[in-house]
Amino acid sequence: MNTASAPTTDGTPLSTRLSTRLSTRETIKALYAYIRPHRWAVALGLLCALVGAAGGLLQPLATKTLVDRLASGETITGILIALTVLVLLGTAVEAFGAYVLERTAESVVLAARRTLVGRLLRLRIAEWERVPPGDLMSRVTSDTTLLRAVSTQAVVSAATGAVAFVAAIVMMAFLDVVLLGVTLGVVVLVGGAAALVMPHIARATERAQEAVGEISVALERSLGAFRTVKASGAEERETARVEAAARRAWRHGVKSAKWEAVAGSADELAVQLAFLAVLGVGGARVASGEIPVSTLIAFLLYLFYLIEPVSKLVDAVSHYQEGAAAISRIAQVEHLSAEPAGRRTGTLPRQVATVSVRFEDVSFRYRPDLPYTHRQVSFEVPRTGMTAFVGPSGAGKSTVFALIERFYEATGGRILVDGKDVRDWSLAELRSAIGYVEQDAPVLAGTLRENLVFAAPGATDDDIRDVLARTKLDTLVGRLPHGLDTPVGHRGSKLSGGERQRIAIARALLRGPRLLLLDEATSQLDAVNELALRDVVTEVARETTVLVVAHRLSTVTGADRIVVMESGRVRSVGTHEELATQDPLYARLAATQLLATAR
């Protein structure tokens, strides 16, 4: 893309770019959407947790019966055996339920990541350009991890905690209503205080996750220009930048941990205070003969049993606050504009090898606050031959290709491919007919073979050998230790600039396109390889519509027609000989290139 025209990413966190903040109702609705496909597994885990809780509820009653039998001199063997079986059975059921929930939680995270990745790869180019990639990646890796706890454990903990809490309260009421009143008074007092810290957990968690996104943004910036960082001696400065983001994440993480510690200790504090109050009041009632000592013991056991359900309820609320922050950040990605998913429908008539391209009064700008890149651009490209686009930097040449590919939608006018508006094509069908070589000729991490067949996964070995010979890559393959299966490094770091360009051209040719778009595709090639590839392009132009953006005169002179652009407009159209005498701008550009070539 033309860097003079395109907007750039400034590294601002995505949360500041989008206003999406979910209400509690929306958060719960979004959470249910993640849980719904796994609802039966969650229900099974909940059932197991309730069985385990029921076993725990019966233990104090069994203990009361044991104490009463001891007091009356009866045998306690049966009670001890029953208690042992109860403990072992409850533990086994709870362990199985915990496994089911953990497995389900991992499935929820997997589904969320799969959905997010699919969404990210379908984002419109305009959205991708205004959002830092590192921030998006942190949402796939870090934020989805927080769903693990809130999607299953928090739901089940809330349900089992609530049921166990109510059941314990009922059993305690059955034992002694006065002691229950004392217990509830203390629990409500401490619980109300703990509830005040929950919003602090949510805010701190969201800010910590944003800071994690900033770490990814800063690190992606440095690693994406690794050689530039080293050549500029900027290692310490870039380290400081990443460290600053890491410190912000640490600071907010510590703040979240502080509030979680306060909330987490509230349950034990409530039970301990209730224990002291019940011990005092209950001891007085035992001394006065109002209740037997076995009742006080059973009540105290239920009181300590309350620690677990209350703790589960507190944990559930804490996990919800953390998960709500993650769900909100994930929802922000889901609100970004994306291209529709689709497959080829066979709309284009494959028996026709070439296509025509026509621009009719096309206007375009990248954002409403930016100037127009195209101003009523009109030209026509016939089905055969090669058409070159020339002009000063920032004239809008590369934008022509971006609009044909529908990376962006024209602001005004029409773009016709094969006489049909590009907006009426399905994206998959339109792009399947196009071979596109970008300005920077990107090469992906992986092997040379993987890069070559990236746009044509069904290519045969014969197809690969043919395109390697045509692009003069066969000698490169012969030098590589593992041939086509040799890794090319991150972004093709083990290859030269010219080799990366030839790989990009080979990848486009291997697809067998009807329309070939070459954006400065030979700018890094030496004279010998450029001449060879120029011959290949000339040959391809006999059976494929070829459009090239070029600054080299050697590329332009071989074109069947040349479109001269300036300041977002089409200035003139013609052959090299015609334009050299009729268009002063083209004549000046050609003369400058000739002088540069002579030197």
C-alpha atoms as one frame of an Amber mdcrd trajectory, in Angstrom:
protein
   0.000   0.000   0.000   1.044   3.555  -0.608   2.388   4.760   2.703   1.710
   8.346   1.787  -1.977   7.619   1.677  -2.615   4.871   4.174  -3.279   5.477
   7.859  -0.801   4.033  10.296  -1.184   2.257  13.610  -0.198   4.501  16.496
  -0.161   1.868  19.211  -3.162   3.239  21.110  -4.856   0.446  23.090  -7.925
  -0.924  21.368 -10.097  -0.167  24.399  -9.588   3.556  23.833 -10.566   3.219
  20.164 -13.849   1.416  20.779 -16.583   2.376  23.181 -17.896  -1.165  23.715
 -18.464  -1.729  27.426 -20.838  -4.540  28.295 -23.519  -4.193  30.934 -23.974
  -6.974  33.488 -26.868  -8.375  31.460 -24.852  -8.308  28.240 -21.884  -9.918
  29.985 -24.008 -12.761  31.326 -25.586 -13.210  27.889 -22.147 -13.360  26.257
 -20.933 -15.773  28.942 -23.916 -18.054  28.339 -23.127 -18.070  24.622 -19.726
 -19.580  25.447 -21.197 -22.094  27.926 -24.268 -23.130  25.924 -22.530 -25.718
  23.663 -21.122 -27.369  26.816 -24.163 -26.966  29.069 -24.617 -30.708  29.671
 -20.986 -31.132  30.732 -21.371 -28.150  33.077 -24.589 -29.691  34.404 -22.761
 -32.970  35.087 -19.998 -31.111  36.916 -22.620 -29.223  38.901 -24.383 -32.476
  39.826 -21.125 -33.995  41.054 -20.370 -30.871  43.073 -23.834 -30.986  44.641
 -23.388 -34.666  45.552 -20.100 -33.811  47.229 -21.755 -30.892  49.023 -24.580
 -33.168  50.201 -22.013 -35.547  51.658 -20.468 -32.674  53.544 -23.853 -31.563
  54.854 -24.580 -34.994  56.331 -21.296 -35.211  58.258 -22.250 -32.823  61.118
 -25.535 -34.705  61.653 -23.648 -37.999  61.713 -21.243 -36.456  64.218 -24.166
 -35.350  66.442 -25.568 -38.882  66.348 -22.100 -40.258  67.228 -21.811 -37.904
  70.246 -25.320 -38.792  71.447 -24.512 -42.526  71.197 -21.277 -42.050  73.100
 -23.210 -40.236  75.824 -25.729 -43.083  76.036 -23.079 -45.815  75.882 -24.234
 -47.240  72.539 -21.874 -48.683  69.883 -20.462 -46.236  67.297 -18.911 -48.699
  64.796 -21.702 -48.321  62.266 -21.577 -44.539  62.453 -17.784 -44.481  61.908
 -18.072 -46.786  58.890 -20.865 -44.635  57.454 -18.808 -41.476  57.976 -15.785
 -43.037  56.249 -17.828 -44.178  53.250 -19.474 -40.751  53.093 -16.099 -38.955
  53.016 -14.557 -41.284  50.408 -17.627 -41.231  48.141 -17.965 -37.450  48.330
 -14.274 -36.964  47.552 -14.381 -39.302  44.542 -17.495 -37.668  43.100 -16.082
 -34.171  43.592 -12.784 -35.161  41.935 -14.624 -36.527  38.890 -16.747 -33.384
  38.707 -13.642 -31.192  38.939 -12.085 -33.052  35.984 -15.235 -32.648  33.902
 -15.293 -28.918  34.622 -11.589 -28.402  33.864 -11.946 -30.272  30.567 -15.006
 -28.222  29.702 -13.194 -25.000  30.593 -10.388 -25.884  28.176 -12.998 -26.592
  25.503 -14.559 -23.164  26.079 -11.150 -21.484  25.734 -10.440 -23.468  22.551
 -13.776 -22.466  21.014 -13.249 -18.813  21.957  -9.757 -18.778  20.440 -10.929
 -20.505  17.277 -13.741 -17.982  16.861 -11.452 -15.032  17.572  -8.738 -16.178
  15.172 -11.324 -16.686  12.442 -12.655 -13.209  13.149  -9.217 -11.597  13.127
  -8.255 -13.139   9.800 -11.498 -11.858   8.273 -11.095  -8.296   9.561 -11.340
  -5.630   6.935  -7.982  -4.100   6.063  -9.107  -0.693   7.333  -9.812  -2.176
  10.786  -6.551  -4.103  10.824  -4.568  -0.960  10.025  -5.988   1.060  12.896
  -5.560  -1.592  15.594  -2.160  -2.702  16.942  -1.609  -6.400  16.032   0.038
  -7.079  19.388  -3.082  -5.930  21.224  -5.235  -8.237  19.117  -2.916 -11.170
  19.776  -3.086 -10.609  23.533  -6.863 -10.972  23.361  -6.505 -14.361  21.692
  -3.872 -15.620  24.117  -4.323 -13.808  27.430  -7.965 -12.715  27.633  -9.349
 -16.064  26.519  -7.412 -17.712  29.356  -9.542 -15.789  31.872 -12.616 -17.477
  30.391 -11.365 -20.778  31.805 -12.335 -19.897  35.353 -15.456 -17.833  34.764
 -17.067 -20.147  32.191 -17.263 -23.246  34.396 -15.757 -22.915  37.862 -17.456
 -19.606  38.584 -20.837 -20.875  37.371 -20.633 -24.146  39.268 -19.098 -22.519
  42.348 -21.911 -19.987  42.442 -24.562 -22.703  42.084 -23.071 -25.208  44.521
 -22.044 -22.477  46.924 -25.547 -21.037  46.955 -27.220 -24.455  47.347 -24.795
 -25.605  50.037 -25.088 -22.279  51.856 -28.901 -22.419  51.882 -28.877 -26.108
  52.882 -26.460 -25.435  55.722 -28.597 -22.513  56.903 -31.668 -24.781  56.900
 -29.825 -27.451  58.903 -28.540 -24.818  61.338 -32.083 -23.463  61.734 -33.214
 -26.999  62.481 -30.590 -27.175  65.237 -31.055 -23.738  66.849 -32.656 -20.565
  65.455 -30.985 -18.244  67.977 -27.478 -19.342  67.037 -28.462 -19.061  63.359
 -29.482 -15.433  63.898 -26.087 -14.686  65.470 -24.294 -16.374  62.565 -26.245
 -14.580  59.838 -25.731 -11.217  61.501 -21.959 -11.596  61.378 -21.890 -13.092
  57.853 -24.096 -10.339  56.381 -21.987  -7.624  58.015 -18.661  -8.976  56.701
 -20.147 -10.018  53.332 -21.510  -6.521  52.722 -18.091  -5.032  53.333 -16.479
  -7.559  50.974 -18.982  -6.758  48.210 -17.671  -3.201  48.094 -14.284  -4.347
  46.761 -15.642  -6.367  43.815 -15.839  -3.404  41.368 -12.198  -2.635  42.198
 -11.241  -6.162  41.102 -13.017  -5.687  37.761 -11.350  -2.353  37.042  -7.884
  -3.532  38.058  -8.217  -6.727  36.001  -9.307  -4.865  32.867  -6.434  -2.398
  33.182  -3.987  -5.241  33.777  -5.206  -6.992  30.611  -4.894  -3.744  28.655
  -1.326  -3.417  29.897  -0.599  -6.992  28.783  -1.866  -5.949  25.358   0.534
  -2.974  25.450   3.415  -5.373  26.145   2.493  -7.352  23.038   2.242  -4.145
  20.998   5.650  -2.895  22.164   7.311  -6.270  21.648   5.759  -6.750  18.210
   7.052  -3.295  17.233  10.618  -4.176  18.242  10.737  -7.719  16.874   9.079
  -6.610  13.644  12.019  -4.272  12.962  14.711  -6.324  14.694  17.601  -5.397
  12.428  16.650  -1.718  12.499  16.626  -1.814  16.295  20.113  -3.301  16.371
  21.499  -1.039  13.623  20.160   2.003  15.501  21.619   0.880  18.814  18.109
   1.089  20.263  18.084  -2.140  22.285  18.060  -0.370  25.659  15.426   2.149
  24.598  13.125  -0.560  23.235  13.734  -2.676  26.327  12.705   0.297  28.447
   9.539   0.719  26.376   8.523  -2.919  26.849   9.527  -2.791  30.509   7.314
   0.261  31.073   4.329  -1.668  29.731   5.306  -4.689  31.847   5.478  -2.485
  34.937   2.003  -1.130  34.223   0.741  -4.691  33.949   2.495  -5.555  37.208
   1.077  -2.522  38.985  -2.505  -3.254  37.968  -2.010  -6.972  38.610  -0.804
  -6.248  42.153  -3.764  -3.942  42.702  -6.127  -6.690  41.535  -4.365  -9.212
  43.779  -4.741  -6.845  46.736  -8.485  -6.554  46.314  -8.804 -10.306  45.682
  -6.902 -10.974  48.904  -9.311  -8.718  50.788 -12.322 -10.474  49.269 -10.779
 -13.921  49.715 -10.121 -13.451  53.406 -13.623 -12.137  54.072 -15.165 -15.636
  54.223 -12.722 -16.904  56.822 -13.086 -13.686  58.824 -16.870 -14.018  58.796
 -16.760 -17.639  59.988 -14.145 -16.929  62.661 -16.142 -14.010  64.051 -19.323
 -16.070  63.868 -17.531 -18.921  65.648 -16.573 -16.651  68.526 -20.087 -15.234
  68.765 -21.736 -18.671  68.547 -19.270 -20.099  71.064 -20.185 -17.384  73.538
 -23.940 -17.440  72.989 -24.075 -21.216  72.485 -21.995 -21.891  75.611 -24.413
 -19.815  77.639 -27.380 -21.729  76.182 -25.721 -25.086  76.964 -24.978 -23.929
  80.496 -28.609 -22.884  80.970 -29.821 -26.234  79.619 -31.609 -24.733  76.606
 -29.668 -26.937  74.150 -27.560 -30.103  74.611 -23.802 -29.990  73.996 -24.190
 -32.260  70.940 -26.330 -29.578  69.283 -23.647 -26.945  69.893 -20.969 -29.255
  68.448 -23.071 -29.989  65.346 -23.849 -26.302  64.931 -20.161 -25.381  65.137
 -19.353 -28.057  62.557 -21.956 -26.546  60.224 -20.464 -23.153  60.924 -17.042
 -24.319  59.788 -18.717 -26.111  56.901 -19.978 -22.673  55.792 -16.396 -21.661
  54.999 -16.446 -23.689  51.775 -19.765 -22.482  50.263 -19.088 -18.873  51.286
 -15.581 -19.148  49.827 -17.072 -20.551  46.614 -19.502 -17.660  46.379 -16.710
 -15.111  46.907 -14.490 -16.868  44.355 -17.365 -17.010  41.887 -17.929 -13.260
  42.159 -14.175 -12.581  41.872 -13.869 -14.835  38.818 -16.911 -13.149  37.326
 -15.330  -9.723  37.721 -12.141 -10.947  36.028 -14.067 -12.778  33.321 -16.310
  -9.776  32.693 -13.236  -7.705  31.869 -11.997 -10.411  29.477 -15.416 -10.856
  27.849 -15.660  -7.095  27.322 -12.255  -7.011  25.592 -13.145 -10.023  23.438
 -16.464  -8.405  22.519 -14.565  -5.330  21.315 -12.883  -7.528  18.692 -16.204
  -9.059  17.711 -17.543  -5.561  17.048 -14.791  -4.789  14.549 -15.931  -4.821
  10.948 -15.092  -8.094   9.176 -15.461  -9.476   5.696 -18.136 -12.123   5.178
 -16.971 -15.708   5.239 -17.620 -17.534   2.004 -16.419 -20.071  -0.514 -15.998
 -19.965  -4.243 -19.295 -20.309  -6.000 -18.033 -20.870  -9.544 -19.492 -17.555
 -10.710 -16.574 -16.559 -12.940 -16.512 -18.357 -16.317 -13.246 -20.262 -16.094
 -13.102 -20.908 -19.831 -12.214 -17.204 -20.280  -8.531 -16.831 -19.402  -8.408
 -13.045 -18.991 -10.552 -10.314 -17.469 -11.196  -6.670 -18.239 -10.909  -3.944
 -15.608 -12.688  -0.606 -15.683 -12.682   2.325 -13.246 -15.574   4.772 -13.627
 -15.187   8.091 -11.747 -13.786   6.294  -8.685 -13.178   8.376  -5.566 -11.666
   7.001  -2.398 -10.154   8.007   0.926  -8.932   5.772   3.719 -10.834   7.543
   6.485 -13.351  10.390   6.626 -10.750  12.625   8.300  -8.130  12.044   5.568
  -7.900  13.655   2.113  -9.023  11.764  -0.976  -6.470   9.355  -2.441  -8.484
   8.945  -5.662 -10.442  11.751  -7.266 -12.788  10.612 -10.064 -10.306   8.088
 -11.440 -11.359   6.591 -14.778  -9.520   4.182 -17.068 -10.107   0.899 -18.851
  -7.864  -2.162 -19.104  -8.714  -4.591 -21.951  -8.524  -8.337 -21.561  -5.072
  -8.823 -23.036  -1.627  -7.359 -22.543   0.174  -5.531 -19.754  -0.879  -2.185
 -18.311   1.606  -0.159 -16.250   0.764   2.527 -13.698   3.357   5.245 -13.179
   3.504   8.536 -11.320   5.075  10.249  -8.315   4.916   8.670  -4.863   1.513
   9.194  -3.283  -0.289   9.406  -6.635  -2.607   6.500  -5.704  -1.133   3.742
  -7.863  -1.045   1.006  -5.223  -4.520   2.011  -4.118  -5.797   0.909  -7.539
  -4.777  -2.663  -6.672  -6.217  -2.420  -3.157  -9.594  -1.362  -4.560  -9.607
  -4.136  -7.180  -8.928  -6.694  -4.424 -11.673  -5.026  -2.346  -9.352  -4.476
   0.567 -11.287  -1.206   0.698 -14.601  -0.082  -0.770 -14.615   2.856  -3.156
 -16.165   6.019  -1.716 -17.722   6.896  -5.070 -17.917   5.595  -8.629 -17.707
   1.991  -9.833 -14.997  -0.616 -10.365 -15.883  -3.270 -12.923 -14.159  -6.623
 -13.356 -15.395  -8.542 -16.390 -18.087  -5.892 -16.779 -19.479  -6.547 -13.305
 -19.213  -4.292 -10.247 -16.694  -5.776  -7.804 -19.235  -5.267  -5.025 -21.438
  -7.841  -6.737 -18.731 -10.523  -6.657 -18.280 -12.740  -3.635 -14.906 -11.883
  -2.123 -13.692 -15.477  -2.317 -14.570 -15.748  -5.998 -13.075 -12.403  -6.935
  -9.787 -12.990  -5.134  -9.477 -16.541  -6.423  -9.051 -15.091  -9.921  -6.326
 -12.627  -8.868  -2.610 -13.108  -8.288  -1.244 -10.273  -6.161   2.410  -9.445
  -5.459   2.657  -6.771  -2.785   5.171  -3.970  -2.639   7.182  -5.505   0.196
   6.801  -9.094  -1.139   6.046 -10.736   2.229   7.329 -14.241   2.908   5.803
 -16.228   5.752   7.642 -18.253   8.365   7.832 -21.868   7.257   9.449 -23.771
   4.415  10.001 -22.598   0.868   7.417 -25.125  -0.356   4.803 -23.833   2.083
   5.351 -20.296   0.809   5.109 -21.289  -2.841   1.828 -23.206  -2.470   0.322
 -20.729   0.017  -2.171 -19.409  -2.561  -2.446 -22.735  -4.429  -2.421 -25.587
  -1.889  -3.402 -28.074  -4.587  -0.360 -27.402  -6.791   1.536 -30.491  -7.984
   5.285 -31.036  -7.940   5.358 -30.527 -11.714   3.604 -27.172 -11.303   6.154
 -26.150  -8.669   9.131 -27.188 -10.798   7.757 -25.239 -13.772   7.249 -22.012
 -11.820  10.670 -22.366 -10.153  12.329 -22.538 -13.549  10.349 -19.570 -14.901
  11.261 -17.351 -11.937  14.910 -18.533 -11.809  14.436 -20.000  -8.340  15.617
 -23.497  -9.309  19.239 -22.552  -8.609  18.242 -21.252  -5.151  16.468 -24.523
  -4.374  19.570 -26.430  -5.448  21.705 -24.471  -2.960  19.383 -24.944   0.007
  20.292 -27.817   2.377  16.806 -29.351   2.316  15.607 -28.019  -1.018  11.958
 -26.949  -1.008  11.576 -28.127   2.582  14.183 -25.679   3.920  12.806 -23.164
   6.486  13.083 -19.582   5.239  13.051 -17.939   8.690  10.735 -15.389  10.224
   9.372 -13.237   7.387  11.944 -14.810   5.072  14.894 -13.548   7.120  17.186
 -16.208   5.606  16.562 -14.910   2.080  17.741 -11.846   0.204  15.294  -9.126
  -0.861  15.474 -10.280  -4.486  14.834 -13.896  -3.505  11.788 -12.863  -1.488
  10.428 -10.956  -4.474  10.932 -13.913  -6.806   9.194 -16.219  -4.315   6.244
 -13.803  -4.128   6.032 -13.715  -7.944   6.291 -17.518  -8.155   3.535 -17.842
  -5.559   1.256 -15.603  -7.617   2.032 -17.411 -10.887   1.500 -20.832  -9.314
  -2.081 -19.840  -8.610  -2.779 -19.543 -12.361  -4.564 -16.181 -12.036  -6.744
 -14.518 -14.640  -5.632 -11.106 -13.363  -2.057 -10.544 -12.168  -1.281  -7.475
 -10.019   2.422  -6.653  -9.589   3.225  -3.786  -7.224   6.907  -2.862  -7.690
   7.519  -6.598  -8.033  11.058  -6.313  -9.461  12.404  -3.349  -7.487  14.987
  -5.452  -5.594  16.128  -7.682  -8.454  19.470  -7.441 -10.185  19.563  -6.710
 -13.928  19.878 -10.364 -14.996  16.957 -11.626 -12.889  14.855  -8.580 -13.738
  15.313  -9.243 -17.449  14.374 -12.895 -16.995  11.267 -12.058 -14.993  10.303
  -9.330 -17.413  10.258 -11.957 -20.142   8.116 -14.189 -17.931   5.631 -11.364
 -17.298   5.514 -10.578 -21.022   4.764 -14.239 -21.707   2.101 -14.365 -18.991
   0.485 -11.191 -20.382  -0.435 -13.108 -23.541  -2.871 -15.267 -21.575  -3.485
 -13.229 -18.404  -4.458  -9.632 -17.756  -1.400  -8.034 -16.118  -1.343  -4.748
 -14.182   1.965  -3.449 -12.826   3.007  -0.518 -10.679   6.549   0.370 -11.662
   9.188   3.067 -11.359  11.777   1.373 -13.567  11.746   2.500 -17.153  12.717
  -0.993 -18.296   9.426  -2.323 -16.950   7.320   0.498 -18.316   8.598   0.508
 -21.911   7.456  -3.079 -22.427   3.858  -2.314 -21.387   1.069  -2.315 -23.950
  -0.426   0.748 -22.287   0.627   3.124 -19.525  -1.634   4.987 -17.083   0.013
   8.110 -15.673  -1.357   9.200 -12.265  -0.770  12.363 -10.282  -2.396  13.577
  -7.049  -5.067  10.888  -7.144  -6.129  11.503 -10.749  -5.450   9.854 -14.099
  -3.350  12.337 -16.014  -2.944  10.479 -19.303  -3.042   7.037 -20.935  -0.936
   5.799 -23.849   2.190   3.944 -24.929   5.708   4.889 -23.914   6.406   6.591
 -27.234   3.137   8.553 -27.144   3.487   9.720 -23.558   7.156  10.644 -23.907
   6.144  13.325 -26.440   2.680  14.270 -25.153   2.910  14.225 -21.328   5.582
  16.473 -19.699   5.310  14.661 -16.354   5.878  11.259 -17.931   8.712  12.643
 -20.061  10.355  14.018 -16.918   9.917  10.728 -15.040  11.312   8.787 -17.996
  14.278  11.141 -18.362  15.068  10.857 -14.667  14.993   7.070 -14.916  17.209
   7.147 -17.999  19.732   9.344 -16.199  19.669   7.052 -13.164  20.203   4.051
 -15.432  23.093   5.786 -17.227  24.834   6.499 -13.938
